[in-house]
C-alpha cells in the first residue's frame, strides 16, 4: 500500500514537505483502506436499496453489511445543551452606524441561500447513516457514491421535515414537486451531478420576520425551500479552497445527506439584518428538531449574494456570491468586506464582475473562486430515476397541527411573564433553554424567580464551564420552593449552586449533604440569641444606652453562632424583641 501512496504523490507533481507528506500518506492510507472495503462489499439484497419502484421509504440507517444502526442525531427536549454558535450575550438592537452605513449614493441588496442538514437517521436516497464524525468514507454505499446500476429511493422523513420547515416559514406547500439533476463536475460530487429541485420545488414563497437595527419587525420574503442532497467534504492543504492547495482529500460521508435550501428574496439591506435573519432561521429549525444548527460542523451553511445599486433605482446590480460562511459573525463580516470592495470598484468608475468568492476567516477578506455562473450552466433536467413527489393535502393538514409556538410568539409570552427584553430574546433564540425554563415553570409557576436564578447563577456557571445543565427541572423547582419556604436563604442558595456545579451534584442533594437548611424554629433561634446577648453584656448596655447602630453586630454574632443557618428575618425579629423589650 505504501508503494501505491508514493506513486499517487509522485503522479500529483506537487512538492510536499516531509511533515505534510506523512499527514497525506496517513489520509490516503485511510482512504484506500475504505475503498477496498467498499470494493469487497456484497451487493445489497434489499430491493428497496437498488430499485426506485417504491416511492418513499422509512428513515432507517444500515451499515454496508445491512446491519441496522441505532444512531439518531436528534436533539431531544430533555437534553439541555449549550447551544452552538450562540454568544453569551445577545446583541441589543443597535442604532449606531455600522462600517458599511456610509454608502452615500449606493443601496445594498442582499439575498441569502441557507443549506440546513436535516436530522434524519439515514441519507436522502439510501440507508447509509448520517452520523457526524465517523471515519472518512465509512458511511457510504453504491447509491450515494453513484455506482452504475445503483438506484435512489426517497427518504420519507426528509420530506416530512421539509414540509414542516415550509409551514413554519409561511410557505405554500406544492402537492407536486420534482427532483432534478444539477450537472457539474467537482471532486466532492461522485456522481458528477447533484440531485436537487429546480422548476418545481416542494415549498414556494413564504416569509420570516426579524427585528432590524431599530428593533422594529421586518419581513424577509422567501422565494422557495427545496430538498436536495449534500456534497462530500474536501480537506485542503495550504489554502482554504481547492485553488492553490498543495493537496486535497475527499470524505464522502456527507454525500447525499438530506438538505433543505432556503432561498430568500433580496429583501435584506445590511449585514446586521443578514445576521438577524440567520439567527431567526436557526432558531426556527432547532426548535422544531429539523436541524441542529451547528455551523461549525457544517449542518447549517450560508451562501450570501450581495450587490450595490444606485439609490432610487429598481434594477439590481451585478451580484457576488460569498461561500464558506461558517458562523453568524462570518456572515456579517464577509458582507461588510464585500460591500466595501464593491463600493470602491463602483466609485472608481469600474464595473463589478459576477463572481463566486470564498470568505477567508484568517485574512478577513473574500477570495475569488470562479467567475460568472448561472442556472443554465448546470443544465438541469428531471431525474429519470425518481418519481415526482406527490404530497396529499391531508398530510399537510396533519403536519400543520404539529407546529410549535414560533419564536416571536414565545418572546411575547416571556415578556408577559415579567422577564426583561434581554432575557426574553435569549430564551427565544435558545429553544433548548426555553424548554428547560418551561419544564421548571410547569412545577414552580413563579417565572420571575426562575429567570433570576437561571440567568444570574445557573447560566453563568454553564457558560464558564462550557457544560450541560445537569440540574433537572424538578430539582430546580424544589430548590426554589426551599427558598420560598425560607428553608435556605438567597445567600446560601448561591453557595448551593456553586457547589452543585463543582461537584456535579443536584441542588437538593447539596443542601442535604451539607445540612444547609435554615433554622426557622422560633424557640431554637431565641435560645441562640439569648446566648449571644449573655456573652456581649457590654454591647447590650451600649445599645440600650442609645447606641442603636450596633444592632447589626448582634445579627452577625447570632448568624455566626448558628453557622449561618438561622432565618435572618426571624433573627432580626427576636433580637428587636429582646433588646427593645
C-alpha positions, 0 to 999 in steps of 0.5 A: 500500500505504501508503494501505491501512496508514493506513486499517487504523490509522485503522479500529483507533481506537487512538492510536499514537505516531509511533515505534510507528506506523512499527514497525506500518506496517513489520509490516503492510507485511510482512504484506500483502506475504505475503498477496498472495503467498499470494493469487497462489499456484497451487493445489497439484497434489499430491493428497496436499496437498488430499485426506485419502484417504491416511492418513499421509504422509512428513515432507517440507517444500515451499515454496508453489511445491512446491519441496522444502526441505532444512531439518531442525531436528534436533539431531544427536549430533555437534553439541555445543551449549550447551544452552538454558535450562540454568544453569551450575550445577545446583541441589543438592537443597535442604532449606531452606524455600522462600517458599511452605513456610509454608502452615500449614493449606493443601496445594498441588496442582499439575498441569502441561500441557507443549506440546513442538514436535516436530522434524519437517521439515514441519507436522502436516497439510501440507508447509509447513516448520517452520523457526524464524525465517523471515519472518512468514507465509512458511511457510504454505499453504491447509491450515494457514491453513484455506482452504475446500476445503483438506484435512489429511493426517497427518504420519507422523513426528509420530506416530512421535515421539509414540509414542516420547515415550509409551514413554519416559514409561511410557505405554500406547500406544492402537492407536486414537486420534482427532483432534478439533476444539477450537472457539474463536475467537482471532486466532492460530487461522485456522481458528477451531478447533484440531485436537487429541485429546480422548476418545481420545488416542494415549498414556494414563497413564504416569509420570516420576520426579524427585528432590524437595527431599530428593533422594529419587525421586518419581513424577509420574503422567501422565494422557495425551500427545496430538498436536495442532497449534500456534497462530500467534504474536501480537506485542503492543504495550504489554502482554504479552497481547492485553488492553490492547495498543495493537496486535497482529500475527499470524505464522502460521508456527507454525500447525499445527506438530506438538505433543505435550501432556503432561498430568500428574496433580496429583501435584506439591506445590511449585514446586521439584518443578514445576521438577524435573519440567520439567527431567526432561521436557526432558531426556527429549525432547532426548535422544531428538531429539523436541524441542529444548527451547528455551523461549525460542523457544517449542518447549517451553511450560508451562501450570501449574494450581495450587490450595490445599486444606485439609490432610487433605482429598481434594477439590481446590480451585478451580484457576488456570491460569498461561500464558506460562511461558517458562523453568524459573525462570518456572515456579517463580516464577509458582507461588510468586506464585500460591500466595501470592495464593491463600493470602491470598484463602483466609485472608481468608475469600474464595473463589478464582475459576477463572481463566486468568492470564498470568505477567508476567516484568517485574512478577513477578506473574500477570495475569488473562486470562479467567475460568472455562473448561472442556472443554465450552466448546470443544465438541469433536467428531471431525474429519470430515476425518481418519481415526482413527489406527490404530497396529499393535502391531508398530510399537510393538514396533519403536519400543520397541527404539529407546529410549535409556538414560533419564536416571536410568539414565545418572546411575547409570552416571556415578556408577559411573564415579567422577564426583561427584553434581554432575557426574553430574546435569549430564551427565544433564540435558545429553544433548548433553554426555553424548554428547560425554563418551561419544564421548571415553570410547569412545577414552580409557576413563579417565572420571575424567580426562575429567570433570576436564578437561571440567568444570574447563577445557573447560566453563568456557571454553564457558560464558564464551564462550557457544560450541560445543565445537569440540574433537572427541572424538578430539582430546580423547582424544589430548590426554589420552593426551599427558598420560598419556604425560607428553608435556605436563604438567597445567600446560601442558595448561591453557595448551593449552586456553586457547589452543585456545579463543582461537584456535579451534584443536584441542588437538593442533594447539596443542601442535604449533604451539607445540612444547609437548611435554615433554622426557622424554629422560633424557640431554637433561634431565641435560645441562640440569641439569648446566648449571644446577648449573655456573652456581649453584656457590654454591647447590650448596655451600649445599645440600650444606652442609645447606641442603636447602630450596633444592632447589626453586630448582634445579627452577625454574632447570632448568624455566626453562632448558628453557622449561618443557618438561622432565618435572618428575618426571624433573627432580626425579629427576636433580637428587636424583641429582646433588646427593645423589650 
